[in-house]
Amino acid sequence: MNYAIVTGASRGLGASAAQEFISKGIPVITVSRNENSALKQAADNAVISYTHYSCDLSSAQQVQSVFANICEEVFQHAENVYVINNAGVIEPIEVAGELDTSLVQTNIQVNLTAPILISNIFLQKAKENSSRVIIANVTSGAGERPIQGWSIYCSTKAAVNMFTMTAGLELESNGDSSKVIAFSPGLMDTDMQVTIRSSSEEAFADIDTFRNYKESGSLRSPDTVAGALVKLVLSENLENGKIYKVNDLL
Ligand SMILES: NC(=O)c1ccc[n+]([C@@H]2O[C@H](COP(=O)([O-])OP(=O)(O)OC[C@H]3O[C@@H](n4cnc5c(N)ncnc54)[C@H](OP(=O)(O)O)[C@@H]3O)[C@@H](O)[C@H]2O)c1
């Protein structure tokens, strides 16, 4: 049996990815603070197993306990386990020197610490249970170039890329059947872009460019991007440690 675990599935790309797994008949477990009731309905209609775990991913304690329960549910029957580390936050949008300590900590915990801890838990359990886990860490082009006002987001996504490349290298050297990749989804029409557009010009120098992306219809639908993501993780020829970009897949 196969399972998909999607973090941040209450809206945006995560909701679309969970929906895509349900459409493909794959049991889904979602993890976020809020539940998306449309996903439960879609799974009920398709008679596909669906469970939501409420979890604040900025708490390492909650991550450890919730994912221990998820592993118990999944590894009794699992052959392939697809893990989409998608949950993310953009804030603080502010220049260095004006950063809010608590927002900095939350960003690092949600965007970086949680995907590392979740990957670690699943890779360990996969080994113990002779199962195969395929982990996709959702990253951003912001992890590859500096953007004024986004120093924390750029830093956490750059670190996610490096974690992915390193873990992928280790799996490859060990001849492990599990995979860790990163997926860069490009610009999408989600709440994260609403937050970006509503920041201030003092904090975010490129705000007009991002307002134009929305006005000119340049933001992709998260459904389109999720289609490419799910097709990618279900494909058999994934390259361990690679940072896949949606523009190369659509
Ligand atoms: N949108 C873009 O243009 C864009 C571009 C490049 C990369 N990305 C990346 O794509 C991914 C998805 O982004 P999106 O645009 O779909 O974002 P979004 O619409 O803002 O959704 C973010 C998701 O993350 C979850 N989340 C946030 N904080 C959380 C916390 N403390 N604990 C648990 N879950 C939390 C939210 O769930 P709850 O609030 O219910 O907890 C929500 O489901 C992110 O990793 C983002 O960095 C987005």
The ligand as a MOL file (V3000), in Angstrom:
LIG
                    3D

  0  0  0     0  0            999 V3000
M  V30 BEGIN CTAB
M  V30 COUNTS 48 52 0 0 0
M  V30 BEGIN ATOM
M  V30 1 N 3.1750 30.9910 -3.5320 0
M  V30 2 C 4.3070 31.1320 -4.1910 0
M  V30 3 O 4.4010 31.9430 -5.1420 0
M  V30 4 C 5.5020 30.2950 -3.8210 0
M  V30 5 C 6.6670 30.4520 -4.5780 0
M  V30 6 C 7.7870 29.6750 -4.2800 0
M  V30 7 C 7.7180 28.7540 -3.2420 0
M  V30 8 N 6.5720 28.6220 -2.5110 0 CHG=1
M  V30 9 C 6.5560 27.6120 -1.4560 0
M  V30 10 O 5.4650 26.7150 -1.6750 0
M  V30 11 C 4.9750 26.1970 -0.4280 0
M  V30 12 C 3.4750 26.4100 -0.3450 0
M  V30 13 O 3.2300 27.7900 -0.4070 0
M  V30 14 P 1.7610 28.3930 -0.6160 0
M  V30 15 O 1.9280 29.5470 -1.5030 0
M  V30 16 O 0.8210 27.3010 -0.9360 0 CHG=-1
M  V30 17 O 1.4920 28.9550 0.8640 0
M  V30 18 P 0.1120 29.3140 1.6270 0
M  V30 19 O -1.0220 29.3830 0.6810 0
M  V30 20 O 0.4380 30.5000 2.4580 0
M  V30 21 O -0.1090 28.0310 2.5600 0
M  V30 22 C 0.8320 27.7370 3.5620 0
M  V30 23 C 0.4870 26.4170 4.2340 0
M  V30 24 O 1.4930 26.2080 5.2540 0
M  V30 25 C 0.8240 25.8990 6.4710 0
M  V30 26 N 1.5400 26.4170 7.6390 0
M  V30 27 C 2.0280 27.6660 7.8240 0
M  V30 28 N 2.5000 27.7960 9.0810 0
M  V30 29 C 2.3020 26.5950 9.6910 0
M  V30 30 C 2.5630 26.1080 10.9930 0
M  V30 31 N 3.1050 26.8710 11.9520 0
M  V30 32 N 2.2260 24.8240 11.2800 0
M  V30 33 C 1.6370 24.0460 10.3500 0
M  V30 34 N 1.3800 24.4420 9.0890 0
M  V30 35 C 1.7040 25.7200 8.7790 0
M  V30 36 C -0.5520 26.5570 6.3830 0
M  V30 37 O -1.4890 25.8160 7.1840 0
M  V30 38 P -2.1810 26.3560 8.5330 0
M  V30 39 O -2.1830 27.8660 8.4700 0
M  V30 40 O -3.5440 25.7340 8.5030 0
M  V30 41 O -1.3400 25.8150 9.6350 0
M  V30 42 C -0.8860 26.4150 4.8890 0
M  V30 43 O -1.5430 25.2080 4.6440 0
M  V30 44 C 5.7670 26.9210 0.6610 0
M  V30 45 O 6.8310 26.1100 1.0960 0
M  V30 46 C 6.3160 28.1560 -0.0520 0
M  V30 47 O 7.4850 28.6380 0.5430 0
M  V30 48 C 5.4780 29.3770 -2.7810 0
M  V30 END ATOM
M  V30 BEGIN BOND
M  V30 1 1 1 2
M  V30 2 2 2 3
M  V30 3 1 2 4
M  V30 4 1 4 5
M  V30 5 2 4 48
M  V30 6 2 5 6
M  V30 7 1 6 7
M  V30 8 2 7 8
M  V30 9 1 8 9
M  V30 10 1 8 48
M  V30 11 1 9 10
M  V30 12 1 9 46
M  V30 13 1 10 11
M  V30 14 1 11 12
M  V30 15 1 11 44
M  V30 16 1 12 13
M  V30 17 1 13 14
M  V30 18 2 14 15
M  V30 19 1 14 16
M  V30 20 1 14 17
M  V30 21 1 17 18
M  V30 22 2 18 19
M  V30 23 1 18 20
M  V30 24 1 18 21
M  V30 25 1 21 22
M  V30 26 1 22 23
M  V30 27 1 23 24
M  V30 28 1 23 42
M  V30 29 1 24 25
M  V30 30 1 25 26
M  V30 31 1 25 36
M  V30 32 1 26 27
M  V30 33 1 26 35
M  V30 34 2 27 28
M  V30 35 1 28 29
M  V30 36 1 29 30
M  V30 37 2 29 35
M  V30 38 1 30 31
M  V30 39 2 30 32
M  V30 40 1 32 33
M  V30 41 2 33 34
M  V30 42 1 34 35
M  V30 43 1 36 37
M  V30 44 1 36 42
M  V30 45 1 37 38
M  V30 46 2 38 39
M  V30 47 1 38 40
M  V30 48 1 38 41
M  V30 49 1 42 43
M  V30 50 1 44 45
M  V30 51 1 44 46
M  V30 52 1 46 47
M  V30 END BOND
M  V30 END CTAB
M  END
